[in-house]
Amino acid sequence: MDLKNILKTAKKVLIHAVGLGCVAAVVFCTMFFIEYRFVAPATAKSDRYYINDIYDQPIVQLKHQQAFEQEFEAHGDIFGVQIRWHNLAQPQKGTALIELVEADTQTVLTSTDYNLKLIENDVYNEIAFDAPYYNSEEGYQPYILRITPNFKNPDENYVKIWGDINTGNIAFGILEYIVNTESLYGWFGLLRKIAFAAAFAVYAACFIFKLKKENMFIVCLLAVSMLFTLVLPPYSSPDEEGHFNSAYRMVNSWDSTNEGSPSSTVFKRADDKNKLFEDKYTTALTYEYVYENLTEKAENTQFVPFEKMWLVNDFDGVYFMGALGIKLAHILGLGYVQLMYLGRFMNLLFFALCVYMSIRITPVGKEIFMALGFLPITLHIANSFSRDVFVISLGFLFTAYILYLMKQETTYKWWQLLLAAVMCVLLAPSKFIYAAMCLAVFALDVKKVPLINRINWRIPPIAIAIAAAAVMLPVMLNTMLQRDPEFRWKIFQMGPLDEMLLYMPRQSISLEILLRNPGYTLKLICSTIFENGAYYIKSLAGGVLSYNSVIISDAFIFILLICVVIACFNSPDDKLCLKIQDKLTFIGIFVLILGMVLFTCISWTFVTMETLYGFQGKYLLPVLPMLLIALKGSRIEIKKDISNILCFVMVFTDIFVALNAFVVILQR
């Protein structure tokens, strides 16, 4: 190796060392700030209310092994208590058994054995029960607080509790929320390691190894997805509980465990249930539960019926990968948390494979598929049990495959057309609104279809597409009528608008109402755009995550949307230029699906609402590649391949989106 090559290699090593150092420094500073500003305060975070905070003097002296009881009423879940102790003989040697008892039955609901050495004198001490008590009843319920001390030296040790001298009630309160310091810090330590690993992997994939676009995508996707699925754990994705139950029901059908049972009954392992874990609004307590149970194996593997479960009645094929993950977890004896993550991971692998193949086979717009795959909303959905994983994945792959066939110059093979038909058969029933994507097959050149290419083709393909759409519409309406007999009332109004506003305020808007009342329709459209326009744009990228309760900084969303726009510029990799009729076909399909989405949202909107209800940008993700590829122009072209820079910017931004979501959750 000559001196020139040595210097060139040394220069690359130095540049990459500086680059990795900068990446590490940015992540380190961010994690340090988050720990100092948000993690540390969260470990002592609690919502509380006092049963009695009046204290005149230490009125109760606890005696050795003699229980002291205080009746009280409380509402909501109870995670622990606050007690104002008084202790002059420091330090105390012994413990106090603190129990929450049901007043009527004297049943111990939860308890903890508190080390008296931890007492701070004359202040409220927070004491968490070993397990939270979840109250399913409404309003205040009667309880008993029972305290039983156990001193090592009964003659030398004592403690007192402050209280109200007039009533004799001790000073204590209820903790509705408390975080275990060790567990939260352990979870945060895991998150910090993954953040560094993801940042280094992304930099290496984009700049050091300079992988092909599809390989670069899958490495970066798997790296950043680990971060997303930890920050937004199971049940945080929209309707994930229903999708998980539906996947579990598919496993039941494989095992034949649900034969003869009601359709809403799902047979699960007895341990696959936890109210705290299944809370869709993720909190620091969720992280605590995940961390403490991440390595737990299944103990009670007996299958028991869970009745009246929330299920999503749709094409079962959309849950195959999640169900496969659940089945593997059963075979391996994995615990509840591991089962959930394995099912999510199987869905992620399906998404990764589909987008990988999309980027690999498409002759145009590789950067578009990559950019859409790295949007936060896409990453959030892909790391879940949601059926949208299947729809988005197959939508991307179907679009790329149609473009691949459009680029092909030779006659199509029968297996190629059969594969396109299989995709249509899987895509159409997954969600009826996306069945219109199948019309993209009419963008193919009929002269390349075997046998048909021998016919003198005089009918333009667009005419066939219109005829097919005319046939599909009544078929889909008939399907909806069979599933929902009241669906017809979502199309036709039940009375004049004035009467409905007065007497039927919770009646859904119908198409007839919109057509008969143009002023009302115009007001609804303008109010929706004015009030929710920014939200729709953010929801398309992922500015709102986890049941729309985690709001991400606009700065990150702006960067990601700019990257999507840049991805639409012509690239040196593009090998296909769409004809005007092909672009119109793609745009027409997008408009048709947008109309179906709006129609569905209209059926959810009451006549008294001032804006359209239920519309989210994520509904357009499966068909968005068609629109962006159709809008690609030839006037703006980037002569140099910048896919690695685009990939790094998006994924590095995604890392901070995940950390931003983590901070929002800790502040709840």
DOLUMMI-205122 format. One record per residue (C-alpha): x, y, z; chain; residue number from 1. Coordinates in Angstrom, 3 decimals, decimal comma, m for minus. Example, Ala and Ser with C-alpha at 12.3 -4.5 7.8 and 13.67 -1.06 7.14 Angstrom:
<bafis>
xx/yy/zz/fimi/pakol
12,300/m4,500/7,800/A/1
13,670/m1,060/7,140/A/2
</bafis>
This chain:
<bafis>
xx/yy/zz/fimi/pakol
0,000/0,000/0,000/A/1
1,492/3,323/m1,059/A/2
1,582/6,489/0,989/A/3
m1,362/8,002/m0,862/A/4
m3,670/5,112/0,028/A/5
m2,414/5,128/3,616/A/6
m3,243/8,834/3,970/A/7
m6,618/8,275/2,336/A/8
m7,428/5,452/4,752/A/9
m6,217/7,496/7,726/A/10
m8,416/10,386/6,618/A/11
m11,485/8,121/6,463/A/12
m10,705/6,665/9,888/A/13
m10,315/10,138/11,357/A/14
m13,543/11,400/9,778/A/15
m15,529/8,423/11,013/A/16
m13,962/8,687/14,473/A/17
m15,055/12,318/14,654/A/18
m18,496/11,403/13,308/A/19
m19,001/8,627/15,840/A/20
m17,694/10,911/18,580/A/21
m20,208/13,606/17,673/A/22
m23,042/11,070/17,585/A/23
m22,003/9,695/20,982/A/24
m21,677/13,198/22,451/A/25
m25,138/14,264/21,292/A/26
m26,789/11,096/22,625/A/27
m24,842/11,276/25,899/A/28
m25,804/14,905/26,556/A/29
m29,430/14,167/25,727/A/30
m29,608/11,146/28,017/A/31
m27,840/13,033/30,819/A/32
m30,351/15,880/30,545/A/33
m33,320/13,489/30,498/A/34
m32,033/11,644/33,559/A/35
m31,414/14,861/35,487/A/36
m34,580/16,664/34,428/A/37
m37,190/13,897/34,103/A/38
m36,097/10,452/35,345/A/39
m34,934/11,514/38,802/A/40
m38,121/13,515/39,580/A/41
m40,309/10,684/38,263/A/42
m38,916/8,208/40,796/A/43
m40,581/10,135/43,619/A/44
m43,677/11,049/41,645/A/45
m47,063/10,349/43,194/A/46
m50,664/11,500/43,013/A/47
m52,114/11,642/46,487/A/48
m54,970/12,877/48,603/A/49
m55,128/13,041/52,380/A/50
m57,649/11,205/54,490/A/51
m56,609/13,315/57,466/A/52
m53,796/15,878/57,338/A/53
m54,663/17,526/60,663/A/54
m51,985/16,874/63,247/A/55
m51,835/18,508/66,670/A/56
m49,434/16,099/68,334/A/57
m48,231/12,485/68,180/A/58
m51,416/10,917/69,497/A/59
m50,861/7,208/68,864/A/60
m47,972/5,177/70,232/A/61
m47,645/1,788/68,527/A/62
m47,194/m1,199/70,792/A/63
m45,230/m4,311/69,964/A/64
m47,279/m6,826/67,906/A/65
m50,542/m5,060/68,747/A/66
m52,496/m3,988/65,681/A/67
m53,701/m0,417/65,403/A/68
m56,671/0,164/63,066/A/69
m58,084/3,293/61,474/A/70
m61,297/3,325/59,441/A/71
m61,515/5,584/56,401/A/72
m63,083/5,990/52,970/A/73
m61,205/6,343/49,683/A/74
m61,798/6,238/45,950/A/75
m59,781/4,961/43,024/A/76
m56,776/2,657/42,943/A/77
m54,529/2,555/46,015/A/78
m50,792/2,085/45,504/A/79
m49,702/2,972/49,015/A/80
m50,133/5,332/51,951/A/81
m48,456/8,370/53,455/A/82
m48,090/8,389/57,220/A/83
m46,727/11,193/59,395/A/84
m44,522/9,344/61,883/A/85
m42,920/10,682/65,073/A/86
m39,864/8,891/66,375/A/87
m37,492/10,241/68,999/A/88
m35,592/7,011/69,605/A/89
m33,531/6,846/66,411/A/90
m32,834/4,525/64,756/A/91
m35,658/2,059/65,179/A/92
m35,008/m1,650/64,876/A/93
m37,933/m3,584/63,510/A/94
m40,726/m3,467/60,971/A/95
m44,377/m2,455/60,755/A/96
m46,835/m4,587/58,820/A/97
m49,118/m2,111/57,025/A/98
m52,302/m3,622/55,589/A/99
m55,203/m2,323/53,528/A/100
m58,322/m4,160/54,735/A/101
m61,814/m4,260/53,265/A/102
m64,106/m2,872/55,960/A/103
m67,089/m5,169/55,395/A/104
m65,365/m8,538/55,023/A/105
m62,113/m7,853/56,904/A/106
m60,271/m9,199/53,863/A/107
m56,663/m8,042/53,477/A/108
m56,510/m6,436/50,036/A/109
m52,799/m5,635/49,950/A/110
m49,956/m5,055/52,388/A/111
m46,262/m4,355/52,914/A/112
m43,715/m4,920/55,672/A/113
m42,145/m1,508/56,269/A/114
m38,618/m1,176/57,646/A/115
m38,822/1,299/60,533/A/116
m35,224/2,376/59,949/A/117
m36,510/4,322/56,949/A/118
m38,664/6,638/59,072/A/119
m38,043/10,353/58,661/A/120
m39,082/12,201/61,777/A/121
m42,170/14,468/61,749/A/122
m42,760/14,353/57,993/A/123
m45,018/12,303/55,752/A/124
m43,315/9,080/54,689/A/125
m44,404/7,452/51,420/A/126
m44,995/3,722/51,789/A/127
m45,834/1,658/48,714/A/128
m47,738/m1,610/49,021/A/129
m46,127/m4,730/47,589/A/130
m48,894/m4,827/44,974/A/131
m51,312/m2,023/44,058/A/132
m54,980/m2,465/44,909/A/133
m57,173/m1,778/41,887/A/134
m60,635/m0,596/42,807/A/135
m63,314/m1,461/40,245/A/136
m66,157/0,220/42,152/A/137
m67,383/3,772/41,610/A/138
m67,221/6,391/44,356/A/139
m65,799/6,202/47,851/A/140
m65,435/2,765/49,470/A/141
m64,919/1,879/53,177/A/142
m61,508/0,532/54,203/A/143
m59,404/m0,073/57,290/A/144
m55,727/0,836/57,643/A/145
m54,075/m1,698/59,954/A/146
m50,564/m1,172/61,363/A/147
m48,845/m3,932/63,359/A/148
m45,320/m3,159/64,667/A/149
m42,709/m5,824/65,336/A/150
m39,790/m4,415/67,315/A/151
m36,536/m6,301/67,860/A/152
m36,253/m4,715/71,307/A/153
m39,816/m4,009/72,495/A/154
m38,646/m2,327/75,671/A/155
m36,314/0,134/73,919/A/156
m38,041/0,913/70,602/A/157
m41,237/2,811/69,930/A/158
m42,813/4,982/67,260/A/159
m45,756/7,373/67,283/A/160
m48,061/8,778/64,612/A/161
m49,289/12,360/64,424/A/162
m53,012/13,019/64,312/A/163
m56,042/15,109/65,246/A/164
m56,369/15,473/69,009/A/165
m60,129/16,137/68,770/A/166
m61,112/13,118/66,677/A/167
m58,221/10,785/67,408/A/168
m57,680/10,155/63,686/A/169
m54,080/9,625/62,638/A/170
m52,543/11,788/59,904/A/171
m52,241/9,753/56,729/A/172
m53,141/9,864/53,058/A/173
m53,567/7,681/50,008/A/174
m51,019/7,218/47,235/A/175
m52,619/6,550/43,869/A/176
m49,325/6,456/41,973/A/177
m45,781/5,663/43,043/A/178
m42,688/4,614/41,115/A/179
m40,009/2,164/42,179/A/180
m36,686/3,996/41,933/A/181
m34,526/0,948/41,251/A/182
m36,831/m0,415/38,538/A/183
m37,188/2,891/36,695/A/184
m33,447/3,497/36,738/A/185
m32,833/m0,054/35,562/A/186
m35,258/0,423/32,691/A/187
m33,728/3,797/31,845/A/188
m30,269/2,207/31,828/A/189
m31,492/m0,339/29,290/A/190
m33,008/2,432/27,193/A/191
m29,747/4,380/27,296/A/192
m27,708/1,405/26,062/A/193
m30,122/0,805/23,194/A/194
m30,066/4,492/22,233/A/195
m26,253/4,437/21,939/A/196
m26,288/1,106/20,074/A/197
m28,954/2,357/17,648/A/198
m27,072/5,588/16,950/A/199
m23,788/3,753/16,270/A/200
m25,513/1,129/14,076/A/201
m27,238/3,810/12,013/A/202
m24,017/5,768/11,493/A/203
m22,117/2,622/10,518/A/204
m24,810/1,441/8,097/A/205
m25,114/4,839/6,419/A/206
m21,500/6,074/6,254/A/207
m18,958/3,381/7,104/A/208
m20,230/0,301/5,270/A/209
m22,372/2,219/2,752/A/210
m24,827/m0,596/2,321/A/211
m27,333/m0,910/m0,482/A/212
m30,515/1,022/0,102/A/213
m32,616/m1,979/1,043/A/214
m29,926/m3,376/3,381/A/215
m29,351/0,028/4,927/A/216
m33,083/0,347/5,521/A/217
m33,490/m2,955/7,320/A/218
m30,436/m2,433/9,584/A/219
m31,585/1,052/10,586/A/220
m35,193/m0,071/10,992/A/221
m34,328/m2,885/13,397/A/222
m31,982/m0,600/15,337/A/223
m34,431/2,245/15,923/A/224
m37,421/m0,090/16,386/A/225
m35,890/m1,487/19,581/A/226
m36,015/2,034/20,980/A/227
m39,589/2,663/19,851/A/228
m41,000/m0,555/21,249/A/229
m39,424/0,079/24,661/A/230
m40,631/3,669/24,907/A/231
m44,093/2,765/23,536/A/232
m44,639/m0,704/25,033/A/233
m47,460/m3,196/24,341/A/234
m51,036/m1,840/24,471/A/235
m49,913/1,721/23,657/A/236
m50,675/1,440/19,938/A/237
m54,239/2,449/18,934/A/238
m56,703/m0,402/19,589/A/239
m53,804/m2,795/20,277/A/240
m55,752/m4,590/22,991/A/241
m58,437/m5,614/20,497/A/242
m55,843/m6,629/17,903/A/243
m53,917/m8,698/20,471/A/244
m57,089/m10,492/21,526/A/245
m57,929/m11,186/17,873/A/246
m54,451/m12,655/17,321/A/247
m54,897/m14,786/20,441/A/248
m58,244/m15,972/19,110/A/249
m56,471/m17,154/15,953/A/250
m54,138/m19,219/18,158/A/251
m57,256/m20,661/19,828/A/252
m58,525/m21,761/16,424/A/253
m55,192/m23,464/15,701/A/254
m55,369/m25,320/19,021/A/255
m59,145/m25,925/18,765/A/256
m59,568/m24,566/22,298/A/257
m62,494/m22,258/21,524/A/258
m64,851/m24,744/19,885/A/259
m68,403/m24,286/21,115/A/260
m67,518/m21,090/23,017/A/261
m69,046/m17,638/22,399/A/262
m67,254/m15,619/19,732/A/263
m66,254/m12,973/22,301/A/264
m64,497/m15,529/24,532/A/265
m60,732/m15,919/24,222/A/266
m58,771/m18,692/25,944/A/267
m55,507/m17,394/27,374/A/268
m52,960/m18,595/29,856/A/269
m54,053/m17,566/33,328/A/270
m50,986/m15,333/33,737/A/271
m51,608/m13,417/30,488/A/272
m53,570/m10,705/32,248/A/273
m52,470/m7,620/34,163/A/274
m54,411/m4,389/34,563/A/275
m51,341/m2,198/34,996/A/276
m49,564/m3,628/31,936/A/277
m52,711/m3,334/29,819/A/278
m53,271/0,337/30,567/A/279
m53,169/1,959/27,122/A/280
m51,977/5,261/28,597/A/281
m48,367/4,334/29,307/A/282
m46,864/5,692/32,531/A/283
m43,661/5,206/34,492/A/284
m45,471/2,372/36,264/A/285
m45,711/0,561/32,931/A/286
m41,947/0,804/32,519/A/287
m41,525/m0,497/36,054/A/288
m43,708/m3,517/35,308/A/289
m41,931/m4,275/32,011/A/290
m38,489/m4,070/33,618/A/291
m39,413/m6,294/36,561/A/292
m41,108/m8,940/34,392/A/293
m38,970/m8,809/31,246/A/294
m37,175/m12,076/32,012/A/295
m40,028/m13,855/33,802/A/296
m41,059/m17,243/32,430/A/297
m44,646/m18,490/32,356/A/298
m45,707/m20,152/35,619/A/299
m49,410/m20,878/35,204/A/300
m49,707/m22,282/31,669/A/301
m53,281/m23,475/32,108/A/302
m55,643/m21,945/29,541/A/303
m58,732/m20,307/31,001/A/304
m61,628/m18,510/29,267/A/305
m61,693/m14,717/29,231/A/306
m65,249/m13,665/28,412/A/307
m66,510/m10,564/26,620/A/308
m63,095/m9,655/25,241/A/309
m62,616/m6,691/22,939/A/310
m62,102/m8,214/19,480/A/311
m61,677/m6,746/16,001/A/312
m63,881/m8,727/13,655/A/313
m62,100/m8,590/10,337/A/314
m60,049/m10,682/7,932/A/315
m58,121/m13,025/10,251/A/316
m55,120/m13,178/7,933/A/317
m53,969/m9,754/9,143/A/318
m53,157/m11,297/12,541/A/319
m51,162/m14,282/11,309/A/320
m47,696/m12,972/12,240/A/321
m48,790/m11,778/15,688/A/322
m50,545/m15,100/16,310/A/323
m47,403/m16,939/15,215/A/324
m45,418/m14,990/17,813/A/325
m47,939/m15,899/20,527/A/326
m47,783/m19,574/19,537/A/327
m43,969/m19,578/19,639/A/328
m44,093/m17,954/23,079/A/329
m46,371/m20,754/24,279/A/330
m43,998/m23,398/22,944/A/331
m40,961/m21,715/24,544/A/332
m42,763/m21,117/27,844/A/333
m42,198/m17,367/27,741/A/334
m43,908/m15,034/30,198/A/335
m46,611/m12,478/29,457/A/336
m44,247/m9,578/28,705/A/337
m41,992/m11,732/26,513/A/338
m45,052/m13,078/24,682/A/339
m46,219/m9,557/23,857/A/340
m42,810/m8,471/22,604/A/341
m42,322/m11,618/20,522/A/342
m45,689/m11,119/18,819/A/343
m44,790/m7,504/18,112/A/344
m41,388/m8,543/16,781/A/345
m42,960/m10,999/14,323/A/346
m45,110/m8,192/12,937/A/347
m42,028/m5,978/12,699/A/348
m40,165/m8,675/10,743/A/349
m43,061/m8,913/8,278/A/350
m43,051/m5,143/7,829/A/351
m39,262/m5,048/7,447/A/352
m39,294/m7,821/4,839/A/353
m42,080/m6,208/2,794/A/354
m40,467/m2,761/2,728/A/355
m37,051/m4,331/2,086/A/356
m38,457/m6,055/m1,002/A/357
m40,304/m2,876/m1,997/A/358
m37,087/m0,837/m2,013/A/359
m35,247/m3,614/m3,805/A/360
m37,670/m4,220/m6,692/A/361
m39,168/m0,796/m7,345/A/362
m37,604/0,928/m10,391/A/363
m38,550/4,384/m9,122/A/364
m38,945/6,086/m5,751/A/365
m36,759/3,884/m3,567/A/366
m36,199/6,853/m1,262/A/367
m39,961/7,360/m0,945/A/368
m40,519/3,855/0,428/A/369
m37,562/4,340/2,765/A/370
m38,752/7,726/4,030/A/371
m42,301/6,547/4,651/A/372
m40,954/3,488/6,459/A/373
m39,039/5,737/8,860/A/374
m41,936/8,012/9,817/A/375
m42,595/7,773/13,584/A/376
m46,221/6,732/13,080/A/377
m45,077/3,902/10,789/A/378
m42,465/2,738/13,285/A/379
m44,998/2,874/16,110/A/380
m47,571/0,819/14,206/A/381
m44,982/m1,654/12,848/A/382
m43,937/m2,409/16,447/A/383
m47,411/m3,495/17,530/A/384
m50,133/m6,117/17,103/A/385
m52,167/m3,738/14,944/A/386
m53,707/m5,080/11,741/A/387
m52,400/m1,904/10,087/A/388
m48,958/m3,558/10,063/A/389
m50,257/m6,044/7,511/A/390
m52,136/m3,424/5,490/A/391
m49,261/m0,933/5,302/A/392
m46,676/m3,638/4,557/A/393
m48,704/m5,225/1,787/A/394
m49,734/m1,811/0,427/A/395
m46,081/m0,813/0,052/A/396
m45,103/m4,131/m1,510/A/397
m48,069/m4,160/m3,915/A/398
m47,249/m0,654/m5,140/A/399
m43,583/m1,543/m5,658/A/400
m44,526/m4,754/m7,477/A/401
m46,881/m2,936/m9,843/A/402
m44,092/m0,461/m10,629/A/403
m41,719/m3,388/m11,189/A/404
m44,120/m4,920/m13,720/A/405
m44,651/m1,536/m15,395/A/406
m40,895/m1,316/m15,966/A/407
m40,689/m4,830/m17,420/A/408
m40,283/m4,736/m21,194/A/409
m41,007/m8,392/m21,935/A/410
m44,320/m10,241/m21,760/A/411
m45,514/m10,922/m18,225/A/412
m45,161/m14,449/m16,898/A/413
m48,235/m16,213/m15,601/A/414
m46,659/m16,549/m12,151/A/415
m46,085/m12,787/m12,068/A/416
m49,758/m12,096/m12,709/A/417
m50,737/m14,799/m10,228/A/418
m48,567/m13,147/m7,564/A/419
m50,274/m9,802/m8,222/A/420
m53,656/m11,529/m7,899/A/421
m52,628/m13,114/m4,579/A/422
m51,643/m9,692/m3,232/A/423
m55,023/m8,316/m4,265/A/424
m56,831/m11,224/m2,625/A/425
m54,945/m10,559/0,638/A/426
m55,126/m6,764/0,496/A/427
m58,793/m6,302/m0,428/A/428
m60,397/m7,985/2,630/A/429
m57,835/m6,677/5,151/A/430
m59,666/m3,331/5,205/A/431
m62,398/m2,718/2,699/A/432
m61,343/0,886/2,019/A/433
m58,005/m0,316/0,613/A/434
m59,629/m2,697/m1,865/A/435
m59,475/0,164/m4,365/A/436
m55,677/m0,236/m4,461/A/437
m56,246/m3,351/m6,546/A/438
m57,307/m1,052/m9,399/A/439
m53,589/m0,330/m9,892/A/440
m53,376/m3,504/m11,984/A/441
m55,004/m1,499/m14,780/A/442
m51,823/0,575/m14,974/A/443
m50,130/m2,520/m16,439/A/444
m49,673/m2,775/m20,171/A/445
m52,321/m5,173/m21,511/A/446
m50,156/m5,833/m24,533/A/447
m47,760/m7,709/m22,232/A/448
m50,435/m10,012/m20,788/A/449
m50,233/m13,552/m22,239/A/450
m53,059/m14,410/m24,694/A/451
m54,683/m10,992/m24,295/A/452
m51,735/m9,406/m26,068/A/453
m52,902/m11,180/m29,214/A/454
m56,236/m9,333/m29,176/A/455
m56,636/m6,024/m30,987/A/456
m57,135/m3,894/m27,858/A/457
m59,490/m0,993/m28,506/A/458
m61,033/m0,316/m25,088/A/459
m58,746/1,953/m23,030/A/460
m57,694/0,515/m19,648/A/461
m59,107/3,552/m17,827/A/462
m62,586/2,569/m19,026/A/463
m62,136/m0,881/m17,510/A/464
m60,915/0,692/m14,285/A/465
m64,061/2,846/m14,087/A/466
m66,252/m0,182/m14,791/A/467
m64,419/m2,194/m12,119/A/468
m64,875/0,610/m9,586/A/469
m68,593/0,721/m10,412/A/470
m68,816/m3,011/m9,696/A/471
m66,713/m2,862/m6,538/A/472
m68,742/m0,110/m4,844/A/473
m72,051/m2,020/m4,499/A/474
m70,128/m5,160/m3,517/A/475
m68,427/m3,305/m0,666/A/476
m71,704/m1,681/0,401/A/477
m73,362/m5,091/0,463/A/478
m70,492/m6,414/2,588/A/479
m70,895/m3,585/5,072/A/480
m74,677/m4,154/5,230/A/481
m74,090/m7,789/6,107/A/482
m71,632/m6,868/8,885/A/483
m73,657/m3,941/10,211/A/484
m77,403/m3,946/9,457/A/485
m77,613/m0,319/10,602/A/486
m74,984/0,736/8,068/A/487
m77,757/1,980/5,743/A/488
m78,594/4,711/8,255/A/489
m75,030/5,927/7,944/A/490
m75,744/6,562/4,249/A/491
m79,329/7,833/4,253/A/492
m80,676/10,349/6,733/A/493
m83,526/9,489/9,087/A/494
m85,164/12,929/9,104/A/495
m84,695/16,659/8,410/A/496
m81,485/18,187/9,749/A/497
m83,277/20,658/12,030/A/498
m85,241/17,876/13,700/A/499
m82,143/15,701/14,087/A/500
m80,170/18,548/15,694/A/501
m82,995/19,025/18,186/A/502
m84,209/15,498/18,882/A/503
m81,380/13,199/17,704/A/504
m78,122/14,984/18,636/A/505
m76,144/11,705/18,639/A/506
m77,275/10,601/15,186/A/507
m74,457/10,140/12,666/A/508
m74,155/12,417/9,653/A/509
m75,253/10,867/6,367/A/510
m74,408/11,587/2,742/A/511
m77,938/12,804/2,151/A/512
m77,603/15,374/4,943/A/513
m74,403/16,713/3,388/A/514
m75,922/16,902/m0,091/A/515
m79,196/18,492/1,029/A/516
m77,544/21,069/3,301/A/517
m74,620/22,685/1,431/A/518
m74,240/25,465/4,005/A/519
m73,915/22,958/6,832/A/520
m71,464/20,897/4,738/A/521
m69,294/23,911/3,904/A/522
m69,196/24,951/7,549/A/523
m68,207/21,413/8,589/A/524
m65,386/21,300/6,014/A/525
m64,015/24,749/6,879/A/526
m64,189/24,140/10,630/A/527
m62,442/20,775/10,253/A/528
m59,590/22,228/8,203/A/529
m59,208/25,265/10,461/A/530
m59,377/23,345/13,749/A/531
m57,651/20,071/12,826/A/532
m55,523/20,785/9,751/A/533
m52,251/20,915/11,691/A/534
m53,229/17,780/13,609/A/535
m53,846/15,842/10,375/A/536
m50,391/16,753/9,076/A/537
m48,759/15,780/12,373/A/538
m50,692/12,523/12,597/A/539
m49,560/11,636/9,078/A/540
m45,936/11,816/10,195/A/541
m46,336/10,709/13,801/A/542
m46,514/13,930/15,780/A/543
m49,136/12,291/17,968/A/544
m48,509/8,742/19,175/A/545
m49,931/6,234/21,642/A/546
m53,694/6,820/21,461/A/547
m52,956/10,413/20,388/A/548
m51,857/11,195/23,950/A/549
m48,104/11,608/23,347/A/550
m47,448/14,866/21,534/A/551
m44,070/15,057/19,780/A/552
m42,167/18,307/19,246/A/553
m43,039/20,072/15,980/A/554
m39,328/20,544/15,258/A/555
m38,786/16,804/14,783/A/556
m41,894/16,442/12,629/A/557
m40,783/19,363/10,455/A/558
m37,384/17,717/9,836/A/559
m39,003/14,395/8,929/A/560
m41,527/15,975/6,564/A/561
m38,729/17,881/4,816/A/562
m36,953/14,564/4,328/A/563
m40,104/13,074/2,773/A/564
m40,278/16,010/0,344/A/565
m36,610/15,537/m0,595/A/566
m37,270/11,834/m1,138/A/567
m39,760/12,803/m3,857/A/568
m37,033/14,454/m5,964/A/569
m35,719/12,460/m8,899/A/570
m32,801/10,210/m8,003/A/571
m30,011/8,719/m10,159/A/572
m31,501/5,348/m9,182/A/573
m34,820/6,015/m10,923/A/574
m35,268/3,828/m13,996/A/575
m38,931/4,462/m14,760/A/576
m40,791/7,595/m15,778/A/577
m44,539/7,240/m15,343/A/578
m46,804/8,230/m18,201/A/579
m49,522/10,791/m17,580/A/580
m52,269/8,130/m17,604/A/581
m50,347/6,067/m15,049/A/582
m49,983/9,086/m12,773/A/583
m53,686/9,817/m13,105/A/584
m54,469/6,192/m12,225/A/585
m52,370/6,385/m9,046/A/586
m53,789/9,782/m8,071/A/587
m57,314/8,544/m8,787/A/588
m56,804/5,529/m6,515/A/589
m55,514/7,804/m3,754/A/590
m58,504/10,143/m4,108/A/591
m60,901/7,183/m4,090/A/592
m59,395/5,794/m0,887/A/593
m59,356/9,267/0,679/A/594
m63,054/9,496/m0,119/A/595
m63,698/6,131/1,521/A/596
m61,770/7,190/4,618/A/597
m63,758/10,428/4,833/A/598
m67,005/8,512/4,301/A/599
m66,115/6,217/7,197/A/600
m65,273/9,189/9,415/A/601
m68,552/10,896/8,468/A/602
m70,436/7,875/9,776/A/603
m68,661/8,399/13,133/A/604
m69,535/12,113/13,304/A/605
m72,685/13,248/15,110/A/606
m74,855/15,956/13,551/A/607
m74,107/18,280/16,474/A/608
m70,318/18,069/16,046/A/609
m68,589/21,045/14,487/A/610
m65,644/19,096/13,009/A/611
m65,174/15,728/11,351/A/612
m64,489/13,013/13,906/A/613
m61,961/10,201/13,716/A/614
m59,831/11,146/10,705/A/615
m56,089/10,464/11,099/A/616
m53,262/10,771/8,623/A/617
m52,140/7,185/9,274/A/618
m55,176/5,908/7,379/A/619
m53,538/7,068/4,145/A/620
m50,145/5,420/4,721/A/621
m50,784/2,245/2,630/A/622
m51,608/4,267/m0,489/A/623
m49,276/7,211/0,127/A/624
m46,416/5,749/m2,004/A/625
m48,736/5,808/m5,044/A/626
m49,500/9,493/m4,546/A/627
m45,886/10,577/m3,942/A/628
m44,554/8,564/m6,888/A/629
m47,271/10,026/m9,125/A/630
m46,274/13,536/m8,014/A/631
m42,584/12,979/m8,696/A/632
m41,461/15,394/m11,392/A/633
m38,528/15,450/m13,772/A/634
m37,703/19,119/m13,264/A/635
m36,039/18,741/m9,852/A/636
m33,313/16,124/m9,849/A/637
m30,602/15,292/m7,354/A/638
m27,688/14,064/m9,437/A/639
m25,868/12,526/m6,485/A/640
m27,256/9,625/m4,482/A/641
m28,046/11,049/m1,029/A/642
m30,050/8,094/0,279/A/643
m27,488/7,430/3,035/A/644
m27,677/11,030/4,263/A/645
m31,477/10,968/4,057/A/646
m31,594/7,684/5,963/A/647
m29,242/8,900/8,701/A/648
m31,089/12,191/9,231/A/649
m34,472/10,474/9,487/A/650
m33,391/7,640/11,771/A/651
m31,267/9,882/13,994/A/652
m34,296/12,172/14,297/A/653
m36,441/9,128/15,104/A/654
m34,153/8,347/18,037/A/655
m34,955/11,752/19,492/A/656
m38,648/11,330/18,687/A/657
m38,609/8,181/20,833/A/658
m36,786/9,993/23,643/A/659
m39,212/12,908/23,299/A/660
m42,105/10,449/23,738/A/661
m40,368/9,011/26,797/A/662
m40,108/12,463/28,371/A/663
m43,788/13,193/27,682/A/664
m44,802/9,922/29,341/A/665
m42,656/10,561/32,434/A/666
m44,373/13,923/32,942/A/667
m47,827/12,365/33,263/A/668
</bafis>
